[in-house]
Amino acid sequence: MHLISAERFITLASKHPNTVEIAKSFAKKVKDSSWQNLIEVQANYLSAEAVGNFTVFNIKGNKYRLILSIDYEIQVAYFKYFLTHSEYDEEKWKDDPHY
């Protein structure tokens, strides 16, 4: 699977030094995966859930949220947002036209 904007994701994660290695590892895991549906994603990431048209991942003990848009058919994951839990709760990301 191809992760669009992987560098942007890692750059944003680097603003929180305790998440840089997790971000790099996650980006590699996506690249090495060929998920066909949310159930397969959840086999690797139990906290992954569908919210609107996005897939939301809890990162670092639920301190951060990673939001992707995944197109299983063409095997592309689009990085959308990397937020703290409180930023996620503000729900501004739901203003995204693809939500």
N, C-alpha and C positions, 0 to 999 in steps of 0.2 A: 504494500500500500504506500502511496506517495503522500507525504505530509506537506501541504502547501503552506508556506510562510514559517517553516521550521526555525529559520534563523531569527525571525521576529519573535517567535515564542521564546526561544532561549535568551534573547536580549531582554525581553520583558521579565522573564524569570530571574535574570541576573540582578535585578533591582532588589531582590530578596535573596541574599547570598546562600541561605540555607536551602534553596530550591534549584540551584544551577545544575547540580549533578542529577537530580531527579528529572529535570527537564531534558537533559541530554539523553538520559536512559530511556525516557518515555518516547522521545523522537526516534531513537533507534528501534524501540519495540514496534512502533507504528510501521516503520520502514520494513521490518522483518515479518510483518503480519499480512494476512490476506483475509481479514474478517469479512464474513458474508452477511452478518446481521448483529444486532445488539446483544443477543445471547452469547455469541462468540466473543464479543468485546468483554462482556461480564465474566467470562471464564478466566480472563486475565486480570480484570479490574472489577472487583465485586461491587464497588461503589458507583460504577458508571450507570447513568440513567438517562432516558430520553426526556428532554424538556423542550416542548415545542418541536421545532425541526432540528434541534441541536442535541448533542450528547455531552453530558456534564460529568466531569471526573472530580472527585475529592482528592486533593493532594496534601501531603504532609499532615496527616491526621485531621483532615477537614479544615485546615487553616487557609487553604487556597482552593480555588475552583478553576479548572481548565475546561474551556468550552470549545468544542469542535463541531463542524458540520461534516458528516461522513456520507459519501456517496459510495455505497458498497458495490454497485454495479460496475463503476469505472475504477474502483479501488483508489479513491482519493479522499483524504481527510483534510479539510480546510481549517487551519487554526483561526479561531475567532477572538477569544479572550482568555487572559490569565488574570484572575482577580483574587483579592483577599476575600475572606468569607464575608466581611462587612460590605465590601463593594458589590459582591454578588447579591447580597440581601437588598441592596438599594434598587435592584432590578432595572437599572438603566440599560443594561445589555439587551433587555427584551424589546428595546426600541429598534433593534437591528431589523432591517426590512426582510431578512431571510428567516427570522424567528417564526 
